[in-house]
Amino acid sequence: MKYQFLPHYFKYIALISFIPVGVISIINGWNEAHWTANGITFQHSEFEFLLTLTTLISIIIYALAKDKIFDDYIQKIRMESIYLVFFGTLVYIGIRLIIDKNWSMEASTLCFYQIVFYLLLNKVRKNTLPD
């Protein structure tokens, strides 16, 4: 079964949208931490929601974009990485629930960590390819 991936140039489009949004998110988080430490609390705004949504969408686009060289072995590495991330997530959630039965996590946070872990795992596995 062949999966339809986005063309390679979508990696650049995703990076162009991810980097400024990431910098704005870091600055926004630092400001919120600074004011919270001084006793001022914040309500999460729609702007923060848009930042989170834009970050997730750009990372997903980056993950779905083809590599410059795309063959069956790269396809296999991608599928194995998805498999490992899925079961790693199940193990992580199980361990966290054993440690703390009242533990919870937002779905957007879990999704973000899964995508980042997938990208890191995929990159490490591609770098260990035999020449």
VMD Tcl script that draws the C-alpha trace (Angstrom):
set ca {
  {0.00 0.00 0.00}
  {1.42 3.36 -0.99}
  {0.70 6.37 1.15}
  {0.32 9.81 -0.35}
  {2.81 12.18 1.23}
  {3.17 15.89 0.66}
  {5.90 17.07 -1.74}
  {9.35 17.79 -0.29}
  {9.01 21.59 -0.38}
  {6.28 21.36 2.29}
  {9.09 20.78 4.81}
  {10.29 24.31 4.11}
  {6.76 25.73 4.34}
  {6.28 24.00 7.71}
  {9.60 25.33 9.02}
  {8.80 28.86 7.86}
  {5.56 28.77 9.87}
  {6.97 26.81 12.85}
  {10.04 28.89 13.68}
  {8.36 32.32 14.20}
  {5.41 30.75 16.02}
  {7.82 28.80 18.22}
  {9.76 31.93 19.12}
  {6.52 33.82 19.91}
  {5.34 30.89 22.06}
  {8.60 30.82 24.02}
  {8.45 34.57 24.63}
  {4.78 34.34 25.59}
  {5.49 31.48 28.01}
  {8.41 33.34 29.57}
  {6.28 36.45 30.09}
  {3.48 34.40 31.64}
  {5.95 32.64 33.98}
  {7.47 36.00 34.94}
  {4.12 37.57 35.80}
  {2.85 34.44 37.54}
  {5.96 34.46 39.75}
  {5.06 38.03 40.71}
  {1.53 37.03 41.73}
  {-0.36 37.97 38.55}
  {-2.33 35.13 36.98}
  {-3.42 34.79 33.37}
  {-6.37 33.27 31.61}
  {-5.35 31.41 28.46}
  {-6.40 33.45 25.47}
  {-7.47 32.61 21.94}
  {-4.06 33.86 20.80}
  {-2.34 31.07 22.74}
  {-4.79 28.58 21.24}
  {-3.90 29.79 17.74}
  {-0.18 29.52 18.54}
  {-0.64 25.93 19.72}
  {-2.78 25.03 16.74}
  {-0.32 26.58 14.27}
  {2.57 24.75 15.93}
  {0.79 21.39 15.74}
  {-0.28 21.89 12.12}
  {3.21 22.91 11.00}
  {4.81 19.93 12.76}
  {2.27 17.56 11.20}
  {2.94 19.04 7.74}
  {6.68 18.60 8.32}
  {6.17 14.97 9.38}
  {3.98 14.23 6.34}
  {6.33 15.78 3.78}
  {8.45 13.45 1.68}
  {12.20 13.31 1.97}
  {14.32 14.26 -1.04}
  {15.17 10.60 -1.53}
  {12.09 8.51 -0.81}
  {12.24 4.74 -1.27}
  {10.74 1.63 0.32}
  {13.35 1.55 3.07}
  {12.52 5.13 4.13}
  {8.84 4.15 4.07}
  {9.63 1.19 6.33}
  {11.54 3.43 8.77}
  {8.59 5.83 8.93}
  {6.12 3.05 9.67}
  {8.39 1.51 12.33}
  {8.79 4.93 13.95}
  {5.02 5.39 14.10}
  {4.68 1.91 15.60}
  {7.31 2.62 18.28}
  {5.79 6.00 19.15}
  {2.33 4.45 19.54}
  {3.47 1.72 21.90}
  {5.85 4.07 23.71}
  {2.89 6.36 24.38}
  {0.83 3.47 25.74}
  {3.67 2.43 28.05}
  {4.22 6.03 29.21}
  {0.53 6.56 29.98}
  {0.35 3.20 31.79}
  {3.38 4.00 33.96}
  {2.09 7.48 34.76}
  {-1.30 6.06 35.79}
  {0.37 3.46 38.02}
  {2.42 6.18 39.72}
  {-0.44 8.67 40.06}
  {-4.02 7.50 39.52}
  {-5.27 11.10 39.19}
  {-2.75 12.03 36.49}
  {-4.09 13.66 33.36}
  {-2.65 15.34 30.29}
  {-4.16 17.60 27.67}
  {-4.66 15.96 24.29}
  {-2.78 18.74 22.49}
  {0.25 18.22 24.74}
  {0.21 14.48 24.16}
  {-0.13 14.99 20.40}
  {2.75 17.48 20.37}
  {5.06 15.10 22.28}
  {4.13 12.18 20.03}
  {4.91 14.12 16.86}
  {8.21 15.45 18.22}
  {9.21 11.96 19.40}
  {8.31 10.57 15.97}
  {10.43 13.19 14.20}
  {13.40 12.56 16.49}
  {13.13 8.79 16.21}
  {12.74 8.95 12.43}
  {15.77 11.26 12.12}
  {17.97 9.05 14.31}
  {16.98 5.94 12.39}
  {17.65 7.61 9.03}
  {21.08 8.77 10.19}
  {22.04 5.20 11.09}
  {21.33 3.93 7.58}
  {24.12 1.96 5.98}
  {25.70 3.77 3.02}
}
mol new
graphics top color blue
foreach p $ca { graphics top sphere $p radius 0.5 }
foreach p [lrange $ca 0 end-1] q [lrange $ca 1 end] { graphics top cylinder $p $q radius 0.2 }
display resetview
